[in-house]
Amino acid sequence: MTALPIESALPELRRQLNERGSAVLVAQPGAGKTTRVPLALLDAPWLAGRRILMLEPRRLAARSAARFMASLFGEEVGQTVGYRVRMDTRVGPKTRIEVVTEGVLTRLLQADPGLDGVGAVLFDEFHERSLHADLGLALCLQCRALFRDDLRLLVMSATLDAAPVAELLGGAPVIESGGRVFPVETRYLPDKPEGRLEETVARAIRRALAEEAEGDLLVFLPGTGEIRRVEALLADRLQTDRGRIRILPLHGNLPQDAQDRAIAPSEPGVRKIVLSTSIAETSLTIEGTRIVVDSGWMRVPKFSPQTGMTRLETVRVSLASADQRRGRAGRLGPGVCYRLWTETEERTFAPHGTPEIAEADLAPLALELAAWGAADPGELRWLDEPPAAAYRQARELLTQFGALAPSGAITPHGRRMAELGMHPRLAHMALRAVPLGLGPAACALAALLSERDAFRRVSSAPSPVAADLRLRLEALLRHGRSGATGEAAPAYSGMTADASALRRAAAAAADWRRALGLSGEGGREPDVDACGLLLALAYPDRIGQNRGGGRFLLSSGRGAAFAETQTLSSAPYIVAAELDDHGAESRIALAAPVDVRELERTFPERFAEESIVEWDRSTQSVRARRRKRLGAIAVTDVPLSKPGGEETIRALLDGLAVEGIGMLPWTGAARRLQQRVLFLRRHDADWPDWSDEALERTAEEWLAPHVAGIRSRAELQSLNLVSVLEAALPWEKRRRLDEWAPTHLTVPSGSRLPVDYADPEAPSLSARLQELFGWTETPRIGGGRVPVTIRLLSPAQRPVQVTRDLANFWRETYFEVKKDLKGRYPKHYWPDDPMSAVPTNRVKPKP
């Protein structure tokens, strides 16, 4: 066995695990930690013949590590060394080392919280910080605290911030090991790239082939779509090199034999270009790799608690990930790394990636914790606690499904959901489908939705990929009947079926049918037309009503639309199984049509009938409708001929709040009454506030009793607003109103003149000067507190003087005014003593 750098650290590691029970191992790429550490612990005294579980974040790495370790024993996988990954288990009664993916560890812990027969759990590549890794470590820590103080825990990584992990493990020692990394020359772009990412990557690959005469290329791309497009570009432009260059994709959706071909050594005389997602960042050694081309991007899921949706975002890699990728070129000899960004851009890269727990859909985590018996995440120890908003939304969803009781405890239905190992939405769908006779269809649909989409766009096809899930289910059924290994479904709208994805989905569907006790229904095929009804079980918040142009209103209240015209664009109702969270309208990727009448027959409790009586601004009237709702969707909406009186009044008052107090029939008399009360309130707070704002705010108190039967603005005009307002005043205040704020005053000439209350600070009376002769005292109102402002007019009714002190006017000012007016109005009466003169409303007083 070839010596590896990790071996110098193994004695210390064994000692610390023996004495302390836990440790953190930081080992550089190429050190050999993944395959040598488990083997080195097999004969540890504390293991006492028990098994070692080693977690790998990816299925490909788990299988590869298990096969390599088994080969060192000269054995097949499943003897001393085995693995457990989703839908693929190779272990036997003699297995001592089990390499498992992280979801498998959770299932093992839920089935046996004490992990009987397990002596150590190793967390490999922990720096990837997957949700299941964080959960697995939290559960293992509680397992050790409650049941197994002898359980050894080891966290391993190449690019890990070790101190927080060591603290979480109770002050565990940190052991470091160098790696076997050869020099790698790093080449940056001189300028920021322009144009499509795939074109930039294809140019960099051709440049690397020209500059480096030897070695295979490992190319990192964000996802499978970019891999296919780069593959097509290279196939077109490397025609002369066919036979000497092989282009091989590598991602988690490939069948195992295709993955094996990508990581196997090249044939003599052939150079290999491996187009990979971030699956090849860690744990794998791809034979022959000497050149890395790093696009600098990766695709990660991000969940929004506000919308309940997960979107895939293409984001910049962290510096740690970029270094991991670069290190792939130096595993077997000196290498070269082409970084498709500038050195200046690199200064903006984050040091480490964001833990998945901070951005993921936490419904699976919340269900696992409920099944574990933890009422709150705070009962466990975490490196990063689940975000409160996302966790709260997850528990609300589980409660809606009946998986959690109002107390927060898991229900029998929730426990069955957890046992199935599906996403909670799909588990709820499968369990509820059984009594409807749709169990087989639900299992097939859950399997399809648990895989990446089995249909893909053919690069040369102009048509959009159809979003109809029924086509996928038909392909799955055809695949199952024919056992086809090529294209399992005919081309449809530019699509072919991915046989490997269908093969995995078929196996998962069979497993779930057995788990639901449906294995005896082997001859019964799933009902393709039940897709929409089943999706409504899993996604009750994503039932959509067509509102034209391929746009839909979802039952959650959000909008959604197809990016391109689809056969489903004209469906009256759909259920969206996959959609993003971008913009005001999410883009629908997968959906199925549904008959709303069938939904109502099957789930009558989801529908609610309501009478809607509301103000309609367009008609300026109360509009009454009877609606049947499914969440935010109005399934039916018909006129309501006889709405309730109180509802009508409430809607009319709502209209007043919208349109404003000017909607009422304000006559001059009504405004004057309002002004009189406002005048009295200005000087006595015991009087009501009749400002427009206050009247609008309190309309329910003073207006509502008078508008029964009125349904429009036009009908409101028949109201006698003076009577309505007067009715709002108690009798005593109505009496005082006339006394303290009279509408008119009788002047010395005998004329009865109106008082103007427009200015509540200074109510005024306008009168011709001759009518006031002999009026020595200014009249006072407001209970004698406020003098009336007198506006003195000429015989032609033009203002000549304003005063609040008549006596002073007669004494001081009258004679100056008299001179002016007598010259202009010589026929009128201008006495020398106005205080004793006879007042008149004529030219001269009667003799």
C-alpha positions in Angstrom: 0.0 0.0 0.0 1.4 3.4 -1.1 2.3 5.7 1.8 0.2 8.8 2.1 0.7 12.0 4.1 -2.2 11.2 6.4 -0.4 8.2 7.9 1.9 10.5 10.0 -1.2 11.9 11.8 -2.9 8.5 12.4 -1.2 7.6 15.7 -2.2 10.9 17.3 -5.7 10.6 15.8 -6.1 7.1 17.3 -4.8 8.2 20.7 -7.2 11.2 20.8 -10.2 9.2 19.8 -9.3 6.6 22.5 -8.8 9.2 25.2 -11.2 12.0 24.3 -13.8 10.3 22.2 -13.9 13.0 19.5 -11.6 14.9 17.2 -11.4 17.3 14.3 -9.1 16.2 11.4 -7.9 18.9 9.0 -6.1 17.2 6.1 -5.1 18.8 2.9 -6.3 17.4 -0.5 -4.5 14.3 -1.4 -3.6 13.4 2.2 -5.7 10.2 2.0 -8.1 10.8 4.9 -11.2 9.4 3.2 -9.7 5.9 2.5 -7.0 5.6 5.2 -8.6 6.9 8.3 -11.5 4.3 8.5 -9.0 1.4 7.9 -6.6 2.7 10.5 -9.4 2.6 13.1 -10.6 -0.9 12.5 -8.4 -2.5 15.1 -8.8 0.2 17.8 -9.6 -1.4 21.2 -12.6 0.8 21.8 -14.2 -0.3 18.5 -14.5 -3.8 19.9 -15.7 -5.3 16.6 -18.4 -2.7 16.0 -19.0 -0.9 12.7 -17.6 2.4 11.5 -20.0 4.7 9.7 -18.4 7.2 7.4 -20.6 9.9 5.9 -19.9 11.2 2.4 -22.0 14.1 1.1 -22.3 12.6 -2.4 -23.3 9.2 -3.7 -20.5 9.0 -6.3 -17.9 9.7 -3.7 -19.4 7.2 -1.3 -19.4 4.4 -3.9 -15.9 5.3 -5.1 -14.4 5.3 -1.6 -16.0 2.0 -0.6 -14.8 0.3 -3.8 -11.3 1.6 -3.3 -11.1 0.4 0.4 -12.6 -2.9 -0.6 -9.9 -3.4 -3.2 -7.2 -2.9 -0.6 -8.6 -6.0 1.1 -8.8 -7.8 -2.2 -12.6 -8.0 -1.8 -15.8 -7.0 -3.5 -17.8 -4.2 -2.0 -20.3 -5.5 0.6 -17.8 -7.7 2.5 -15.5 -5.8 5.0 -16.3 -2.5 3.3 -19.8 -1.6 2.0 -21.9 1.4 1.3 -25.5 2.6 1.7 -26.8 5.3 -0.6 -30.3 6.1 -1.7 -31.8 3.1 -3.5 -28.5 1.3 -3.5 -27.1 -0.8 -0.6 -24.1 -3.1 -0.6 -23.5 -4.3 2.9 -23.3 -7.8 4.4 -23.1 -9.5 7.8 -19.3 -9.1 7.9 -19.3 -5.4 6.9 -17.2 -3.3 9.4 -17.0 -0.1 7.4 -20.1 1.4 5.9 -19.8 4.5 3.7 -23.2 6.2 3.8 -24.7 9.3 2.4 -26.0 11.7 5.0 -29.7 11.1 4.7 -29.0 7.4 5.4 -27.4 8.3 8.7 -30.6 10.2 9.7 -32.7 7.1 8.9 -30.4 4.9 10.9 -30.6 7.2 13.9 -34.3 7.5 13.7 -34.6 3.7 13.6 -32.1 3.2 16.4 -31.3 6.3 18.4 -28.5 4.4 20.3 -26.8 3.3 17.1 -26.4 -0.2 18.5 -23.4 -2.0 16.9 -21.7 1.3 15.8 -18.5 2.4 17.4 -17.7 5.5 15.5 -19.2 8.0 13.1 -16.9 9.9 10.7 -18.1 13.0 8.9 -16.0 13.4 5.8 -15.8 16.6 3.8 -17.7 18.4 6.5 -16.8 21.8 5.0 -19.6 21.3 2.4 -22.0 21.9 5.4 -25.0 20.1 3.9 -28.2 20.2 5.8 -28.1 16.4 6.5 -24.5 16.7 7.8 -25.4 19.4 10.3 -28.5 17.4 11.3 -26.6 14.1 11.5 -23.9 15.7 13.8 -26.5 17.3 16.0 -28.3 14.0 16.4 -25.1 12.1 17.0 -24.1 14.6 19.7 -27.5 14.0 21.5 -27.2 10.3 21.0 -23.8 10.3 22.7 -25.1 12.6 25.5 -28.2 10.4 26.2 -27.4 6.9 25.2 -23.8 6.3 24.0 -21.0 8.1 25.9 -18.6 5.6 24.2 -19.6 6.7 20.6 -16.6 8.2 18.9 -17.2 11.2 16.6 -14.6 12.4 14.0 -15.2 15.4 11.8 -12.8 15.6 8.7 -12.3 18.2 6.1 -9.6 19.9 4.0 -10.9 23.5 4.1 -12.7 23.7 7.4 -12.7 26.4 10.0 -11.9 23.9 12.7 -12.2 26.0 15.9 -16.1 26.2 16.0 -16.4 22.5 15.2 -14.0 21.6 17.9 -15.9 23.7 20.4 -19.2 22.1 19.4 -17.6 18.7 20.1 -16.8 19.8 23.6 -13.3 21.1 23.1 -12.1 18.3 20.8 -8.5 18.3 19.7 -7.7 19.5 16.2 -5.3 17.3 14.3 -3.7 18.6 11.1 -2.1 16.8 8.2 -0.4 18.0 5.1 -1.5 16.8 1.7 0.2 15.3 -1.3 -0.3 18.2 -3.6 2.1 18.9 -6.5 2.7 22.4 -7.7 -0.2 23.9 -9.6 0.3 26.9 -11.8 -2.7 29.3 -11.7 -3.6 31.2 -14.8 -6.2 34.0 -14.5 -8.0 35.9 -17.3 -6.5 39.2 -18.1 -10.0 40.9 -18.4 -13.4 40.2 -17.1 -15.1 37.7 -19.6 -17.9 38.9 -21.8 -20.6 36.8 -23.5 -22.1 33.5 -22.5 -20.4 31.4 -19.9 -20.3 28.3 -22.1 -18.4 30.2 -24.9 -15.8 31.4 -22.3 -15.4 27.8 -21.0 -15.1 26.3 -24.5 -12.4 28.9 -25.5 -10.5 28.1 -22.3 -10.6 24.4 -23.0 -9.3 24.8 -26.5 -6.6 27.1 -25.1 -5.6 24.6 -22.5 -5.4 21.8 -25.1 -3.1 24.0 -27.2 -0.9 25.2 -24.4 -0.6 21.9 -22.5 0.5 18.9 -24.6 -0.3 16.3 -22.0 -2.8 15.4 -19.3 -6.6 15.2 -19.0 -8.8 18.2 -18.3 -11.3 18.5 -15.4 -13.8 21.4 -16.1 -16.1 22.7 -13.4 -19.4 24.1 -14.5 -22.5 25.2 -12.5 -25.0 22.5 -13.7 -26.0 19.9 -16.2 -27.4 22.5 -18.6 -24.1 24.2 -19.0 -22.4 20.8 -19.3 -24.6 19.8 -22.2 -24.1 23.1 -24.0 -20.3 23.1 -23.6 -20.2 19.5 -24.7 -22.1 20.5 -27.9 -19.7 23.4 -28.5 -16.7 21.2 -28.1 -18.1 18.5 -30.3 -18.6 21.0 -33.1 -15.2 22.6 -32.8 -12.9 19.6 -32.1 -13.9 17.6 -35.2 -10.3 17.0 -36.2 -9.4 15.6 -32.8 -12.1 12.9 -32.7 -10.6 9.7 -31.5 -7.8 11.4 -29.7 -10.1 13.4 -27.3 -13.1 12.1 -25.3 -15.6 14.4 -23.7 -17.3 12.9 -20.7 -19.9 14.5 -18.5 -19.9 14.0 -14.7 -22.8 14.8 -12.4 -25.0 13.1 -9.8 -27.8 12.3 -12.3 -25.7 10.0 -14.4 -25.9 6.2 -14.1 -23.1 4.6 -12.2 -21.4 3.2 -15.3 -21.2 6.7 -16.9 -19.8 8.1 -13.7 -17.2 5.3 -13.6 -16.1 6.1 -17.1 -15.5 9.7 -16.2 -13.3 9.0 -13.3 -11.4 6.0 -14.8 -7.9 6.4 -16.5 -7.9 7.4 -20.1 -7.0 4.9 -22.8 -3.4 5.2 -24.2 -3.2 8.1 -26.7 -6.5 9.6 -25.7 -7.0 12.8 -23.7 -10.1 13.1 -21.6 -12.1 16.2 -20.9 -14.4 15.7 -17.9 -17.2 18.3 -17.7 -18.3 18.2 -14.1 -20.5 19.9 -11.5 -19.1 20.6 -8.1 -19.5 16.8 -7.5 -15.8 16.4 -8.3 -14.5 19.1 -5.9 -13.7 16.7 -3.1 -13.1 13.0 -2.2 -12.7 11.9 -5.8 -9.5 11.4 -7.6 -10.1 11.5 -11.4 -7.3 9.6 -12.9 -5.1 11.4 -15.4 -6.2 15.0 -14.4 -3.4 17.5 -14.8 -5.4 20.5 -16.0 -8.4 22.2 -14.2 -10.6 24.7 -15.9 -12.8 26.5 -13.3 -15.8 28.5 -14.5 -16.0 30.0 -10.9 -19.7 29.3 -10.6 -21.9 26.8 -8.8 -25.6 26.2 -8.5 -27.2 26.1 -5.0 -30.8 25.9 -3.9 -32.2 28.9 -1.9 -35.5 28.7 0.0 -37.8 31.6 0.7 -40.0 31.3 3.8 -42.2 34.2 2.5 -43.2 32.2 -0.6 -42.5 28.6 0.4 -40.5 28.1 -2.7 -37.0 27.0 -3.5 -35.1 28.5 -6.4 -31.8 27.4 -7.9 -29.3 30.2 -8.0 -26.1 30.3 -9.8 -23.5 31.9 -7.4 -19.8 32.5 -7.3 -17.8 29.8 -5.6 -16.0 30.6 -2.3 -12.3 30.8 -2.1 -12.3 27.5 -0.3 -14.1 25.8 -3.1 -11.9 27.5 -5.7 -8.8 26.1 -3.9 -10.4 22.6 -3.7 -11.0 22.7 -7.4 -7.5 24.0 -8.1 -6.1 21.2 -6.0 -7.6 18.6 -8.4 -4.8 19.4 -10.9 -2.1 18.6 -8.4 -3.2 15.2 -7.0 -1.0 13.0 -9.3 1.7 15.4 -10.5 2.4 19.1 -11.4 -0.6 20.8 -13.0 -2.2 23.9 -14.3 -5.5 25.6 -13.2 -7.3 28.1 -15.6 -9.4 30.4 -13.5 -12.0 32.1 -15.7 -12.0 35.3 -13.7 -9.5 38.1 -13.0 -7.3 38.3 -9.9 -9.1 41.6 -9.1 -12.5 39.8 -9.1 -11.1 37.1 -6.8 -10.8 39.7 -4.0 -14.6 39.8 -3.8 -15.0 36.0 -3.3 -16.3 34.9 0.1 -13.8 32.8 2.2 -16.3 30.0 2.7 -19.7 28.9 1.3 -23.0 29.5 3.1 -24.2 26.5 5.1 -27.1 24.8 3.5 -29.1 25.0 6.7 -29.2 28.8 6.4 -30.9 28.8 3.0 -32.7 25.5 2.6 -36.3 24.3 2.8 -36.5 23.2 6.5 -39.6 21.1 6.2 -37.6 17.8 6.1 -35.5 19.0 9.1 -38.6 20.0 11.1 -40.2 16.6 10.5 -37.0 14.7 11.4 -36.7 16.7 14.7 -40.4 16.0 15.5 -39.8 12.3 14.9 -36.7 12.5 17.1 -38.8 14.0 19.8 -37.3 17.5 19.8 -40.0 20.1 20.2 -37.5 22.9 19.4 -34.2 23.0 17.5 -32.7 24.6 20.7 -32.8 21.2 22.4 -29.9 20.1 20.2 -26.4 21.5 19.7 -25.8 23.0 16.2 -22.9 24.6 14.5 -25.5 27.0 13.0 -29.0 26.9 14.3 -31.9 26.7 11.8 -33.2 30.2 10.9 -36.3 31.0 12.9 -38.5 32.2 10.0 -37.8 29.2 7.7 -38.3 26.8 10.6 -41.5 28.4 11.6 -42.8 28.2 8.0 -41.8 24.5 7.9 -43.7 23.7 11.0 -46.8 25.5 9.7 -46.7 23.4 6.6 -46.4 20.2 8.6 -49.3 21.3 10.8 -51.4 21.9 7.7 -50.6 18.4 6.5 -51.6 17.0 9.9 -48.0 15.8 10.6 -47.8 17.9 13.7 -50.5 18.3 16.4 -51.4 21.9 17.5 -49.1 21.2 20.5 -46.2 20.6 18.1 -45.9 16.9 18.8 -45.6 14.5 15.9 -48.8 12.7 14.9 -49.1 9.1 13.7 -49.6 10.5 10.2 -46.4 12.5 10.6 -44.5 9.5 11.9 -45.5 7.5 8.8 -44.4 10.5 6.7 -41.0 10.5 8.3 -40.6 6.7 7.8 -41.1 7.0 4.0 -37.9 9.1 3.6 -39.6 11.4 1.0 -39.9 15.2 1.2 -42.8 15.8 3.6 -45.0 17.2 0.8 -44.5 14.0 -1.2 -44.9 11.7 1.8 -48.2 13.4 2.7 -49.3 13.0 -0.9 -48.5 9.3 -1.0 -50.2 8.5 2.3 -53.3 10.4 1.5 -53.5 8.9 -2.0 -53.8 5.3 -0.8 -57.5 5.5 0.4 -58.3 7.3 -2.8 -57.0 4.3 -4.8 -54.2 6.4 -6.2 -51.3 4.9 -4.2 -49.3 3.5 -7.2 -49.6 6.8 -9.1 -48.5 8.8 -6.1 -45.4 6.6 -5.6 -44.5 7.0 -9.3 -45.1 10.8 -9.1 -43.1 11.1 -5.9 -40.2 9.2 -7.5 -40.2 11.5 -10.5 -40.2 14.6 -8.4 -37.4 13.3 -6.2 -35.1 13.0 -9.2 -33.9 15.7 -11.5 -36.2 16.2 -14.4 -36.1 13.0 -16.6 -36.8 15.1 -19.7 -34.2 17.4 -21.2 -34.0 19.8 -24.1 -32.4 18.5 -27.2 -29.8 21.2 -28.0 -30.9 21.6 -31.6 -34.6 21.7 -30.8 -36.3 25.1 -31.1 -39.4 24.1 -29.1 -39.7 24.7 -25.4 -39.5 21.8 -23.0 -43.0 20.8 -22.1 -43.8 21.3 -18.4 -46.6 18.7 -18.3 -45.8 16.1 -15.6 -48.1 13.6 -17.2 -45.6 13.2 -20.0 -42.9 12.1 -17.5 -45.3 9.6 -15.9 -46.1 8.2 -19.3 -42.4 7.9 -20.0 -41.8 6.1 -16.7 -44.6 3.6 -17.5 -43.3 3.0 -21.0 -39.8 2.5 -19.6 -41.2 0.0 -17.1 -43.0 -2.0 -19.7 -40.3 -2.0 -22.3 -37.2 -2.1 -20.1 -35.7 0.3 -22.6 -32.2 1.6 -22.0 -32.2 4.3 -24.6 -34.7 7.0 -25.2 -37.6 5.7 -23.1 -40.2 8.1 -24.6 -40.7 9.5 -28.1 -39.6 13.1 -28.7 -42.1 15.6 -27.5 -41.7 19.3 -27.9 -37.9 19.0 -28.2 -37.6 16.5 -25.3 -36.2 13.0 -24.9 -36.4 11.0 -21.7 -33.3 10.3 -19.6 -33.4 6.5 -19.2 -31.1 6.5 -16.2 -33.3 9.0 -14.4 -36.4 6.9 -15.3 -34.6 3.8 -14.1 -33.9 5.3 -10.7 -37.4 6.7 -10.5 -38.9 3.3 -11.3 -36.8 1.7 -8.5 -37.8 4.3 -6.0 -41.4 4.0 -6.9 -41.3 0.2 -6.4 -39.6 0.7 -3.0 -42.3 3.2 -1.9 -45.1 1.0 -3.1 -43.7 -1.8 -0.9 -43.4 0.7 2.0 -47.1 1.6 1.6 -48.2 -2.0 1.4 -49.0 -1.7 -2.3 -46.7 -4.4 -3.6 -49.6 -6.7 -4.2 -51.0 -4.2 -6.8 -48.1 -5.0 -9.1 -50.4 -5.3 -12.1 -52.2 -2.0 -11.5 -50.6 0.8 -13.5 -50.7 4.4 -12.1 -53.4 6.6 -13.4 -51.7 9.3 -15.5 -54.7 11.6 -15.4 -54.5 11.7 -11.6 -51.3 13.8 -11.7 -53.1 17.1 -11.0 -55.2 15.7 -8.1 -52.1 14.1 -6.5 -50.1 17.3 -6.9 -52.9 19.2 -5.1 -52.3 17.0 -2.1 -48.6 17.8 -2.0 -48.8 21.5 -3.1 -52.1 22.9 -1.9 -50.6 26.3 -2.1 -49.7 25.9 -5.8 -53.1 25.3 -7.3 -53.3 27.8 -10.1 -56.3 29.5 -11.9 -55.7 30.6 -15.5 -55.9 34.4 -15.9 -54.9 34.4 -19.6 -51.6 34.4 -21.6 -50.1 31.4 -19.7 -50.4 33.3 -16.4 -52.0 31.8 -13.3 -53.1 33.0 -9.9 -51.9 30.5 -7.2 -54.0 29.6 -4.2 -51.2 31.1 -2.1 -52.0 34.5 -3.6 -48.8 34.6 -5.7 -48.7 34.8 -9.5 -47.0 32.3 -11.7 -46.5 31.9 -15.5 -45.0 29.7 -18.1 -41.9 31.2 -19.7 -43.0 30.0 -23.1 -46.3 28.9 -24.6 -47.2 25.4 -23.5 -50.1 23.0 -24.0 -50.9 23.7 -20.3 -51.0 27.5 -21.0 -54.8 27.3 -21.7 -55.7 24.8 -18.9 -58.3 26.4 -16.7 -56.6 25.0 -13.6 -53.1 23.5 -12.9 -51.0 22.5 -10.0 -47.4 23.6 -10.1 -44.9 21.1 -8.8 -41.8 23.1 -9.6 -41.4 26.8 -10.0 -38.9 29.4 -9.1 -39.2 32.5 -6.8 -38.1 35.3 -9.2 -40.1 38.5 -9.6 -43.7 39.1 -9.1 -44.6 36.0 -11.1 -42.7 32.7 -10.6 -41.8 30.7 -13.6 -43.5 27.3 -13.8 -41.2 24.4 -14.7 -43.4 21.4 -13.9 -47.2 21.2 -13.6 -50.2 19.1 -14.4 -53.8 20.1 -15.1 -56.5 19.5 -12.6 -60.3 19.6 -12.6 -61.5 22.0 -10.0 -64.8 20.1 -9.6 -62.8 16.9 -8.8 -60.8 18.9 -6.3 -64.0 20.0 -4.6 -65.4 16.5 -4.5 -62.2 15.1 -3.1 -61.3 18.0 -0.7 -64.5 19.8 0.1 -62.9 21.1 3.4 -60.5 23.3 1.3 -63.3 25.3 -0.3 -65.0 28.2 1.5 -68.1 30.1 0.5 -68.4 33.7 1.4 -70.5 36.7 0.7 -68.5 39.7 -0.6 -70.1 43.1 -0.1 -67.7 45.8 -1.0 -67.5 49.3 -2.4 -66.9 49.4 -6.2 -65.1 52.6 -7.2 -65.8 52.1 -10.9 -69.6 52.2 -10.3 -69.6 54.3 -7.2 -71.8 51.8 -5.5 -71.9 48.8 -3.2 -71.2 45.6 -5.1 -72.5 42.3 -3.6 -71.1 38.9 -4.8 -71.2 35.3 -3.6 -67.8 33.6 -4.0 -66.5 30.2 -3.5 -62.8 30.3 -2.7 -59.9 28.0 -2.8 -57.3 29.9 -0.9 -56.7 33.1 -2.9 -58.6 31.8 -5.9 -62.2 32.7 -6.6 -63.6 29.5 -8.1 -67.1 31.0 -8.6 -68.2 34.6 -8.4 -71.9 35.5 -8.9 -74.1 38.5 -8.0 -75.8 38.5 -4.6 -79.3 40.0 -5.0 -80.1 40.6 -1.4 -77.0 41.4 0.7 -77.3 41.8 4.4 -78.2 45.3 5.7 -75.2 45.5 8.0 -72.8 44.3 5.3 -74.2 46.9 2.9 -73.8 49.7 5.4 -70.3 48.6 6.2 -69.4 48.6 2.5 -71.0 52.0 2.1 -68.9 53.4 4.9 -65.8 51.8 3.4 -66.7 53.7 0.2 -66.8 56.9 2.3 -63.3 56.1 3.6 -62.1 55.7 0.1 -63.9 58.5 -1.7 -63.8 61.0 1.2 -66.4 63.0 3.1 -67.2 65.1 0.0 -69.2 62.1 -1.2 -72.0 63.2 1.1 -74.7 65.8 0.0 -73.2 68.9 1.5 -75.7 71.7 1.2 -74.9 75.2 2.4 -77.0 74.7 5.5 -75.1 71.5 6.3 -71.8 73.2 6.0 -73.0 76.1 8.2 -74.1 73.7 10.8 -70.7 71.9 10.8 -69.0 75.3 11.1 -71.1 76.4 14.1 -70.2 73.2 16.0 -66.5 73.6 15.1 -66.7 77.1 16.4 -68.1 76.0 19.8 -65.5 73.1 20.0 -62.7 75.6 19.4 -63.7 77.3 22.7 -65.1 74.3 24.5 -63.6 70.8 24.1 -66.8 69.2 25.3 -68.3 69.8 21.9 -67.7 67.1 19.2 -65.0 67.3 16.6 -66.9 67.8 13.3 -63.9 68.4 11.1 -64.0 66.5 7.8 -61.4 64.0 9.0 -63.2 63.3 12.2 -66.6 62.9 10.6 -65.1 60.5 8.1 -63.4 58.5 10.9 -66.6 58.3 13.1 -69.1 57.9 10.3 -70.2 54.5 11.7 -71.5 56.3 14.8 -73.4 59.2 13.3 -74.1 58.3 9.6 -74.7 54.5 9.8 -78.2 54.8 11.4 -79.5 56.8 8.5 -78.2 54.9 5.4 -80.1 51.6 5.6 -81.1 50.6 2.1 -78.7 53.0 0.4 -76.2 51.3 -2.0 -74.7 54.1 -4.1 -73.4 57.5 -4.2 -76.4 58.7 -6.2 -78.8 57.4 -3.5 -76.8 59.1 -0.8 -77.8 62.5 -2.3 -81.3 62.1 -1.1 -80.1 62.4 2.5 -81.0 65.5 4.5 -77.5 65.9 5.9 -78.6 68.7 8.3 -81.1 66.4 10.0 -78.5 63.6 10.1 -75.9 65.9 11.8 -78.4 67.4 14.2 -79.4 63.9 15.2 -75.8 63.3 16.3 -76.1 66.1 18.9 -77.8 65.4 22.3 -80.9 67.5 22.9 -79.1 69.8 25.4 -76.4 70.6 23.0 -78.9 71.3 20.2 -80.6 73.8 22.5 -77.3 75.4 23.4 -76.2 75.5 19.8 -78.9 77.9 18.9 -78.2 80.0 22.0 -74.4 80.1 21.8 -73.9 79.9 18.1 -77.0 81.5 16.6 -77.5 81.3 12.9 -78.6 85.0 12.8 -78.4 88.2 14.9 -81.1 91.0 14.9 -79.4 94.3 14.5 -80.8 97.8 15.7 -82.5 98.4 12.3 -84.6 95.3 12.9 -82.9 93.3 10.2 -82.1 89.6 11.0 -78.6 89.0 9.5 -76.7 85.7 9.2 -73.6 85.0 11.3 -70.6 83.6 9.3 -68.7 80.8 11.2 -66.3 80.0 8.4 -63.5 81.2 10.7 -64.1 79.5 14.0 -61.7 82.0 15.7 -63.6 85.0 14.5 -67.3 84.5 13.6 -68.5 87.5 11.7 -71.6 89.5 10.8 -71.8 91.8 7.8 -74.2 94.8 7.9 -74.6 98.3 6.3 -73.2 100.9 8.7 -76.6 102.8 9.0 -78.3 99.6 10.3 -76.1 99.6 13.4 -76.6 103.2 14.7 -77.2 103.1 18.4 -75.6 99.7 18.9 -73.0 100.7 21.4 -71.9 97.3 22.5 -70.4 94.6 20.3 -72.6 91.5 20.4 -71.0 88.4 21.9 -71.7 84.7 21.3 -70.3 81.4 22.6 -72.0 81.9 25.9 -70.7 85.5 26.0 -67.1 84.6 25.5 -66.5 85.6 21.9 -67.2 89.0 20.4 -68.6 88.9 16.9 -66.4 90.4 14.3 -68.5 93.2 12.6 -67.9 93.8 8.9 -69.3 97.3 8.3 -70.6 97.9 4.7 -71.2 101.0 2.7 -74.7 101.7 1.2 -73.4 99.8 -1.9 -72.6 96.7 0.3 -68.9 97.3 0.0 -66.7 96.8 3.2 -65.5 99.9 4.8 -64.3 98.8 8.2 -63.9 95.6 10.4 -64.1 95.9 14.1 -64.7 93.8 17.3 -65.3 97.0 19.3 -68.3 99.0 18.1 -68.1 101.6 20.8 -64.6 102.5 19.9 -65.5 102.6 16.3 -68.2 105.2 16.9 -65.9 107.3 19.0 -62.7 107.2 17.1 -63.2 106.1 13.5 -66.7 106.8 12.4 -66.1 110.5 11.6 -63.3 109.7 9.2 -65.4 107.1 7.5 -68.4 109.5 7.4 -66.4 112.2 5.5 -65.6 109.7 2.8 -69.0 108.1 2.5 -71.0 111.3 2.8 -69.3 112.6 -0.3 -70.0 109.4 -2.2 -73.5 108.8 -0.9 -74.9 112.3 -0.1 -78.6 111.3 -0.1 -78.0 108.8 2.8 -78.3 109.5 6.5 -75.0 110.5 8.2 -75.8 111.7 11.7 -73.3 113.5 13.9 -74.0 111.3 16.9 -74.2 107.6 15.7 -74.5 106.2 19.2 -77.9 108.0 19.7 -79.1 108.1 16.0 -82.0 106.1 14.7 -80.8 103.0 12.8 -82.3 102.3 9.4 -82.2 99.9 6.5 -83.4 102.6 4.1 -81.7 105.6 2.7 -83.0 107.7 5.6 -85.0 106.8 8.6 -88.7 107.4 8.5 -89.7 110.8 9.9 
